């Protein structure tokens, strides 16, 4: 199996992250030290926001009052698809109890986290969909308190459409905050008195680094970088559609990789010609972002077999992976490393990003090798429990004592000894050799 690069990326997202990590670390240290005062300072300096951080219910009602019915219907439609998919995910896992031996019962409870922080970016674009992707999924998991944050938009507070999406998805608290200061405020419970147990949602490289630095203090959804798209295509694919979908995701930003894996050199050549043409047709903001992304991060890779292409796709582990090829069931069974999979020309990443149901908050920068995207499972803890009769302890305790002593852990062994002595006084057991050192 062999592959050939017809276009190779000049950069990788990792090469651009060092400065962001240093900045995020400095800001988080300041926020940990000075608390709300530091957050207000950053909000004023970086976003020009000096008004209330927590958005009051009457202010939410005022800001969303004039949204047109058609826009409300579209956001309601998309939110409902996300909620229904999340509900189905929740139903796919269950609580249980099982008897492992007579007298020993162990089980699993499904307990949601108490507080979830949902970050919704509003920079180059107002990411309406990220609001219901995160908030509705948290609520479907049963999270009691969901705190949503987004950057002020053009000096007027959170974008009204983003605010409506937060509201209809069920956010309990909304804060007008963006960037590192939003992540820090949620992690440390500033302005709300409720520390987030987990923080989710996409963002720029500063937000991503802040989440990475706080991991352990709080849970996070994924180690996220710039949005990615990969397309697998063979000679049956439509090069115009392939080019359109590559450009569609490159629009996310200057550092968004777009990869084409194909067994057809003719298709690869055609797509290489079409992509710059599609970029040139875009309005200025999208043209700038997509053009830079394709120039610096775009790749076109030709393989000599479907197996070679599948292996290359798994090596890249893309956030979004489309397949425009024969035998979609083969690809579904073969591919193992992706954030979300889009099978056939009829679907596209944009459908998943906005309205079809599966979540669009997904692993990037190779994290799909070991992690999945946002789901109800991220907000839930499968907690284990056990209960035991004395008759079962008679069997478990000697084994525990012997293994503990093999490990050199005498105090562990004696917790088992004490139960044997209490429940079965005078009875002899092989408890292992006591630890002497």
N, C-alpha and C positions, 0 to 999 in steps of 0.2 A: 504494500500500500504506500502510495506517495502523494504528496500535495505540492503545489507550486503557488507562490504568491505573485499575482499579477499587480497587486497594489499592497504595499506594506505600510503600517502606521508609523508615523514619525515620532509619536509620543505615546505614553501610557498615562492613565489617570494617576498612577502612583507617583510619577515624576513631578506632579503638580501639587502634591498634598503637604509637603514638609512645612511650608510657610503657614498654611492654614492650621496645622497642628500646634505650632508655637503660639499663634495668635489665640486660638481657642483655649489653650492651657493657661495663658496669662489672664484672659478674661474670666475663666471659671475660678481661678484662685482669688481674683478680686471680688467676685460675687460671693464666694464662700466666706470671705472676710467681712465685706461691708453689707451684704444682704440686699434688701430692697433699694437702698440708696444707690448702690452700684448699678442695679438693673435700670433704675430710672435714668441714671446718667448715660448709660449706653443707648437706651431708647431715644433719648433726646439728641445725642450726638450722632448716632448712626442712622436713625429713622425719622428724626425731627418730630418725635411724639412726646408731648408733655402733658397730655390729658390723662384721664383715668385709665388704669391698666385693666382692671376687671370691668367687663362690659355688663352693665345692669340690664335686667330683663326689659324694662321700658325702652332702653336705648336700642336693644336688639329689635324690638317691635317697630320702633321708629325707622331704623335703618333699612329694614326689609319691607316696609309698608308699600313702597312704590314699585317693587319688582313685578314685572308683567306676569299675567296668568300663564302665558306660554312658557316662559322661563321656569316658573314654579313647576309646571307639569313635567318638563324635561328633567329637572333635578329630582323631583319626586319619583319619576320612573326609574332613573338610574339608581337612586338610593334603595328603592325597593328590590331591584335585582341583586344588589350587593347584600342586602339584609337576608334575602331568601337563600342565597348561596351560603352565607355565614350560618344561618339556621341549620342548613343541611349538614354543614361541617360539624356543628355542635351535636347533631343527632347521630353522627357517625362514631362518636366515642361515648363510652358509658361507664357508670359506676358498677362495681361488682364486688362480690365476696366469694371466696373459694376455700374449700377445706383441703389443706395441703397434706394433712394426715389426721387421723382421728383426734379431735380435741384442739387442733391448731387451725384457726380460721384467719385468713388475711384478705385484705381488700383494698379497693381504690375509691377515693372520693374525688370528684371534680369540683374544685373550688376556684372561682375567678379571683384575680388580684383585686384589691380594694380601690386603688386609684390608678387610672391610666392617663398619661399625658399624650395628647395627639398634636403633632406639629404639622401645620399646613403652610407650605411656602407660597409667598406672593412676591415674586421679583419680576423677572422678564414677563411672566404670565401669571394670571390668577388661577391657581390650581384648585378649582372648584371640586373636582373629583376626589382629590386627596382628602377632603373633609369627610365625605361620606364613606370613603374606603376605610378610613381609620376609625371614626367615631361609631358608625353603624356596626362595624365588626366587633368593637369592644362591647357595645351594648348587647349584641347578640350573644356574647360570651357571658353576660350577666354582671359586668363590672358595675359596681354601685355608683362610682363617681368618675366621670370622664371630663378632663380639663382639656380644652382645645385652645391652641394659640396660633395666631397668624400676624404677619407684619402689617402695619398700617399702610394703606394704599392711597397714594397721592395726597397724603396729609389729612385724610378724612376717616381714619379708622379702618377697620377691616373691610375689605371689598364686600359690598352688599351681597353679591351672589355666593361668595365663600361663607359669609355669615349666615345666609339662609340655609346653605347646605349643612353647616354645623348644627343649626337649630333643628332642622327636620330630621337629622340623623340621631339627635338625642343628647347633644353635649349638655352637661350639667353646669359647667363654668366655662366662660369664654374670656380670654385675655388678649388684649391688643399688644402683642409682643412678637418680635421676630429674632432670628439669628441665634447666636450663642446665648444671649441674655434670656431668651425664651426657654431654651433647654435647661439652663442653670436654674431659672425660677421654678420650673416644674420639678426638677430634681430635688431642690431644697425646700419646697413647699412655700415659697414666697408669695405673698398677696392672698393666698388661699388658706394657709395653715395646714394643707394636705400635701405631703410629699408623694410624688408619683412613685408607684412600684415599678412601672415600666413606661418608657417613652418610645413612641413610634412615629413614623411619618418620614417622608423624603425631605431633602433640603440641599442647600449648596455644600461646598466642601468644608466650610466652617461649622455648619450644623452637624455634618457627618463626623467631623473630628471631635466636636463636643460630646456627641453621643458615645463615641469610642472611648474617650477619656473618662466618662462617667460610668461606663459599664462596670458593674460590680457594686457601685453605689445604688444604681438602679438597673433594671433589666432594659434591654433594647430589642427592637424587632430584628434588624439586620445591620451588618456593617455596610453602610451604603456609600456608593460613589455616584458619579454621573450616570444618567440613564443609558442603557445599552440596547441594541437590537442586532440580532443575527438572523439571516435567512438562508435556509437550505433550499436549493433549487436544482432541478435537472432540466433536460431539454424540452419538457412539457410546460415549463413555467412561462408566464408572460413577462418579458423583460420590462415592459412599461409599468406593470403592477409592482414588480420587484424593486425597480428604481424608486417608485413612489413611496413604498413602505420604508426603504432605507432612509430617504430624505425626511419622511414623516417623523421618525424618531430622532434623527440628527438635529431636528429643530429644537430639541430640549436645551441644548447649550453648546458652547464652544468645545467642551471636553467630552462629548457624548460619542462613544465608539459605535460604528456601524459596520457589520461584517457580512460578507456574502461568501457562502461555501457552496460550490457547485461542481458537478461532474461535466458540465458543458462549457468548453472554452468559448464557443460562439455566444452563448448567453452572457458569459462574463464580459466579453468584449462589448457587447451591446449595452449592458448595464453601465459599464464604465463610461460609455458615451452619453447615456441618458441622464445619469445623476447630476452632472453639472448643469444640464439644461433645465432639469426640474428645480434645482436650487435657484437658478437665475429667475425663474418665474414667481418666486415667493415675494411677499412684501418685505420691507427693509429689515425689520427685527428678526424675522424667521430666516431671511436670506443670510444675514450676518452669522447667526448661530449655526445653521446647517452647513454653510459654506466652510467655516472654520473647522467644524467637527469632521466633515468628510475629508478635508485637506490633511488634517493632522492625525486623525484617528481611524479613518476609513480603511478597510482591507477587503481585497477580493482574492479568494483562494480557490484554486482548481484542484480537484482530487481525481484519482484514477478509478475510484469505485465508491459506491454508497458507504461501504464500511470505512474507507479512509475519511470520507466527509463526516460521518457520524463520530469517529474518533476525534477529529479536529474540533467539531462542535462541543464535544464533552470536555476537551482540553480548555477551550475558551470559557465554558460554563456561563453562557450569556444570561442576562436578566430576562430578556424576551427572545423567544426563538420561534420563528415561523418556518413551516415546511411547505414548499410548493413543489411537490414531486409525486411520482407514482407510489402506490402502495403505502398509504398513510399509516395503516395499522403496523407495518414493519417498522416505520420510524418511531411510532408511539412505544412499541415494545423495546426498541434498541436504545433510544436516547435516555441518558440518565442524569445529565447535569444542565439544568436550566431553571430559571425562576418561574416562568410560565410558558406553556407550549401552545402554539396556534397552528392547527392542522388544516391545511388546504387554503387555496386562494380566497375562499369565501369569508374567512375571518381574517382579522388583522390586529396588530397590537393596539391601534387606536380604539377598537371596539372594547378590548379588555381594559384599556386605560380609563375609559369613560363610562360604559353603560352595560356591558354584557353580564357582569356578576362576579367572576373570580377577582381576587384582590390585585391591585396594581402596585402595591408596596412590596418590592421584591429584592432579592439579593443581587449585588453587583460585584464587579472586580474579582470574579472567580469564587465568590462565597457560595454560589449555587452548587459547588462540589460537596458541601456539607450542610447547607441550610436551605430551608424553604422560605417562601414569602410570608407576609402577614396573613394570619388566619385566627379564628377563635382560639386555636390551640395556644397561640402566643400569650393570650390573656388568661389562660387557665393553668392551674397547678394540679396535676394528677397526684394527689396526696395518698400515701399508703398508710394502712393501719393493720394491727393484728391483735388477736385475742387468743388465750391459751388456757386449757385446763391443766390441773396439776398432773394428770396422767400424761398429757403431751409434754409437759416440762420434764418429766422423768426421762424422756427419750432425747429431747433437745439439749438439756443442760449438760450431760456428760460430754457430748460432742463439742459443745461450746467451750467447756473447760479445757478439753484436750487441745483444740485448735488455738485457743488463746495462749496456752502455755507453749505451744510450738512457736508462736509468734513472739514469745517473751513478755506477754502482757498478763502478769499475775493478778492485778486488780480486776481485770475483766473476768478471769477465770473464777475468782472468788465470789463474784456476783452469782455465778451459776452454782458454786459450792453451797452458798448460803441457802439457796432455795432447796437444793437436795437435802441439806441438813434439816431444814424446817419441815419439809413435806414428807421426807422418807427417812426419819431419824433411825440410825442403826443399820441402814441398808448400805451395802458396799457397792461402789461404782468405780470404774476406771476413769480417773479424772486427769490423767497425765502426770508428768513429773513437774513438781513445783519449781518455779523460776527462782534461782539462787542469787543472781546478779542484778 
